[in-house]
Structure formats: structure tokens, C-alpha cells
Amino acid sequence: MHYRLALIGFGGVARALVEILRNKGNELPQKDGLELSVVAVSDLRLGMAEDPDGLDLAALVDLPNEPGALAAFSGGRAEPDNEAVIKRSTADIVVEATFTNPETGEPALSHCRWALESGKHLVTSNKGPVALAAAELTKKAEAKGLAFSYEGTVMSGTPVIRTAEQCLAGCHIAGFRGILNGTANFVLGQVETGMSFDDAIALAQSRGYAEADPTADIGGSDVLMKVLILARALFDQAVEASAVPCQGITGLSEAEVRAAKAEGHRWKLLGQGSVAPDGHVALEVAPIMLPDSDPLASIEGPTNALTLDTDLLGPVTVSGPGAGRIETGFALLADILAIHAQSQPPRYRQ
Amino acid sequence: MHYRLALIGFGGVARALVEILRNKGNELPQKDGLELSVVAVSDLRLGMAEDPDGLDLAALVDLPNEPGALAAFSGGRAEPDNEAVIKRSTADIVVEATFTNPETGEPALSHCRWALESGKHLVTSNKGPVALAAAELTKKAEAKGLAFSYEGTVMSGTPVIRTAEQCLAGCHIAGFRGILNGTANFVLGQVETGMSFDDAIALAQSRGYAEADPTADIGGSDVLMKVLILARALFDQAVEASAVPCQGITGLSEAEVRAAKAEGHRWKLLGQGSVAPDGHVALEVAPIMLPDSDPLASIEGPTNALTLDTDLLGPVTVSGPGAGRIETGFALLADILAIHAQSQPPRYRQ
């Protein structure tokens, strides 16, 4: 099976996907008769390039990060045209990985709508459109028999949505709680060992965990988006951001973080949610003091973890990286491979 | 889609599967057009019963645990006939959940062969046939386009094989290490807090974690079987049990377990494996002293956990229950639902 990809946004994550495709070119197809090519790339800064026969992956990986760089491709242009690429390209799958305004979800939300309206599968690592408009996009996808997948929006490449939907199918998931922001978790760990909040944030930035503006990481709004996405994926419910109590770690003092640690407790920034038997969903983002014996207490540094409360198994926890270029690029690949797996005749793998 | 099940062995796990089917009767079919019925049960002690229209699930759940009890069903008999039930029943799926001799895999191994040879999907929670003969059974299943699934053999209902094969498809898994025996883990935890090994084992037995004969739990041979199964599932390699160094926790002293804990370390019984680029697989079962910061160090009581070493994500860890009647019954259901999911037209869920 041959899938043609259109990449909308060609920052670190989309580049990582191309890098993985180039490096694993000989492995992926062998497995399942799968063939993947990139037929279009459009990026605000870099311009656009299209080739129905597939762009050269090595050339894309090595593309200089300079304005208009895609113009160097045969038929490439220095000016992007996301709308035209999404609507008119020969792609089967649109990979949406732009930057997004978290208030409006734009421009990613329009990209997502155009992709599904023009009959293309949609995979995205972009939290905005999923947190804000998953219900609408899911409906659009279902109406046309298309995929709308977003595994990478919660814990990057660490699988949580697919774990719940596929591996735990048959269980009822009544709640979740997780460490969903690696920067906040890293900072709390550093403060425990004696560093100031400001120095810990600076260290997180120097290691590439924290954004230049760490407000969303530290203030809880990044976790809030993820909690909204999980409410959608696990409970099939759309919740407004304004309905969710949201506190970051800025209200904690260094002294109380250290005192807790000394007494066998850990302060963690948690995203939590539960669904009552009547369907009522309660979500929250808040720092919580956990006893050392809690499985989430030992999650260190930028690692993320999510505990799912299930009826038949009790708590099941998945932990792994929660961010990263290659890690999130893999999440996009995982979404693409899942489309392929569902299009195949049964092979009765696990 | 309607699947007819034949249950071979009707101990706690198979009963739990029936209990889940009865309790979730109204939930599972709604989801996906799935219908499940139990058309045959055969058990060494309880006898056998067959009904192509489906046996009464509530009556099966309430079946007295007395020799020959299945004779009370219309057409039931006090004497089992596993071979006839497997070969001649109208079942689509054979659920193998008997007790097994770990040396020979029998009688479960014969049950497994008969199921596949007679064209029926096979799901099992039985470690023996998988650890000893997965290569042969996989080949038989593939040749006939049948499922051979065994998620419950490693960590009961906590998904690990399916996590690796489905959620992490596209990653290379180069190694694993895990806490794969809840009894041994519980015992070590109790010894850390001052109990003797003997008292801790007795407590594990009284709580239902340990078998009447705890030798396999404490001596490492239970973990050894799981490590062989993981080598098969993750590395596609058949390894002989005799080729795997295997040590249980009986060589540890109470003093050294407590001394390690006091110094910020934990003794854990680990099953480990890795595959080299040339395909060479190394497996081991041994008690290992972990620093407190290791994600496996904080796995408490009867909980199990498995860390997968991946090329694109680094370590990804799944933890949850590693045993239990309902938990393992769910694993069988998960295997059945996976057969169904693969037989469906694409729905492009995650």
C-alpha cells in the first residue's frame, strides 16, 4: 500500500518524521507492504515544494533552515500556500505540524478542516485544533471514512490514546491522572534538590525542555490542553477550557517543595480527569503532593506518565518521553502506521 | 460479527472471562457490532457442555465448583472430552486456559495444536505452550490465516505484547527488563520492612498472590517462562529455557535486602532481554539491586512492570496488575476483541 503525505509545517517535528522515514526506508516497507512518500511540503517560513512522484527525503532532511529554502526544489517556491497544497495535492494523508495559537487553534484548525473536507486522512501533533475542535473534526472524519489521529498531542511518542483505545478495549476507563509536562516536572525535581525556581527554569531551557516563554509549561495551560484532549479521547466528551480549574506550579514555594521531599512526599503537577456514571466529566490541573509510594511520585525529570483507572485492571500506567523532536515525529509515524494497519486484510497479529 | 467460543479449561480465569461477558453483554456489542457466545466448555474436573446456540452465561458463572458439574447442562456430561470439543465444535475461537506442565507444555500444547489444525483462532493465557512452542504455533496459525494470541501470559491483563506490536510499531525494540512476578515483588517488599522470607511468602499465599507451591514464583522459573515469551513476541526469536541463566530470590538474605533499602536501593527480581544488531538474543532472570531513581524500583507489591528499550523513544514503561482472575480473564477478552478489530472494515480509530 502506498500513502502519499503532505506536510503542513516543516519545523523540527515534521523534519524528524522525514528523518525517520529516510532512516527506516528499508525497514518499514518490508514489514507490511507499506510505501510512504512525501508529495508536498508547505511551511510559512520555508515556502513550498510539490512532486507527485515523491520529494527527495534526504534533500528534505538536509534543507537549510532559511526563509524560502524550499524554492530550491524543482517546482518549489519561496512562498507557501498551505490551502492549495492541502486541497489540491495528490496526498492521501495530511500531516499537520504547524505552530498554533492556543486560543483560536489557528491556523492549524483551518488546515485540519481543509484536509478532511478534501477527503484526506489527517494526523497531527498540534494540540490546539484537537483541544478546541476535536468533536467537529471527528465528525467530519467519520462522515467521510477518514482518519483523524493525534497520538502525539498528549505524551509525544509515548502511546497513551492508542493504549486506551486498542490495548484496553473492553475495559471501562473511569479516570486518569498524569504528569503531562516534562518541563514542570523537571523544574520541581531541581527545586527539590536545592535549586531556585528561576535557575531550574533556566536549566530546563538550556537543555531544550522548556520553551523560550515557559509560561504555558509552568502555568499549567499546556497540561490543560492535554487534559481536554484526554477527555475527548478517553471519555468522548468535549469540555471547554474555561470549565477546568487550572493551577500551575508558580504558587508553590521552594521551601514547601523541599519540605515535602524531606518527609517522603513529592509535589507533582498533575492533569486529572474522571467521568461519573451519569456521564459528568470533572477535569483539573493542579500541583498535588503525592506520597513516595504513588507510582507517579517516582517519575523523574522530563519523563511523562499517565495512569488510567480501569474497571477490570485497576490502575494501568504508561511512562516515557513527553516531548522531543524525534519522539513526536514518531507519534506522527505511529498515526500513519495505524491508518495502514486498518486498511490491511486481517493478519491477526496481537 | 458473531464469534463462538469454546472454553478449554474452566478454572478461575475462564470463569472470569464468562463473568465479564455476562456483565458487559450490553456494552461490548453496542460498540462494534460484536456478538460473543460460548458454544462449548470442557474441563478436566467439571466435565463438558455444548450448545451451538450458546450456553447460558449466568448459569456458567454460577456453576458449582464440583466434579462433573457441567453434566447439569442440557446435553452436558460429567466426563470432559477436550479433543472432541476442540476439533468438532462449531467454535470460531478456542480459549485455552487449562493448567499445564511447564516442562512439556501438556496438555495445553496439544489443545493449541488441535485448535489451529482444525481451523479455529486460538487465544490462551497459558504460558507453557507459548514459552515452549510459540514458533511452531505461530507458523501453524499464519499458514491458515488464524490468530494465535497470548497477551495474558506475560503481565495478565496489563497490555505489553500488544503495546509493543501495535502502539510502538515503527520503533525498534532492542531490549526489555521487567518485574514479572508479583509474588516475588511482594515478598521482597515485605522483607524490606522487617518480615522474614517465610512469613512474607505465607502472607502472599493468604492474600492469594502466591501459589500453594511458591517455588516457581520465588525460584524464578515463572519469570523465565515470561522472558522466553517476550523474546518470541518482541524479537521473533525462539530461545531454549536451558540457555537462560535463571536465579530466583532464594539466594538473597533478609539482611542484604534491608541494608539495600536503607541505602536508597531496592532488590528486585528482574527478567531481562536484549537483541544485538546481529540478531543474537541474551536473556536473564536474576535479582538486581536498583537505585531508587530507577523507574522499576518504585513498583510495589504484586504490581508488575515492563520497560521496553526503543530506538526512537528510549525507555517506555507499562505497569499494572500482573496476575488475578478478572485481570487475566480480561486478557483473553482483549485477544478476542483484537481478532474482531482486525476483521472489521477500517474505522480509523486511533
Interface residues (C-beta under 8 A of the other chain):
Chain A: I20 K24 E27 L28 H121 A141 G145 L146 A147 F148 S149 E151 G157 T158 P159 I161 R162 T163 E165 Q166 C167 L168 A169 G170 C171 H172 A233 D292 S293 P295 A297 S298 I299 E300 T303 L312 L313 G314 P315 V316 T317 V318 S319 G320 P321 I326 E327 G329 F330 L333 A334 D335 L337 A338 I339 A341 Q342 S343 P346 R347 Y348 R349 Q350
Chain B: I20 K24 E27 L28 H121 A141 G145 L146 A147 F148 S149 E151 G157 T158 P159 I161 R162 T163 E165 Q166 C167 L168 A169 G170 C171 H172 A233 D292 S293 P295 A297 S298 I299 E300 T303 L312 L313 G314 P315 V316 T317 V318 S319 G320 P321 I326 E327 G329 F330 L333 A334 D335 L337 A338 I339 A341 Q342 S343 P346 R347 Y348 R349 Q350
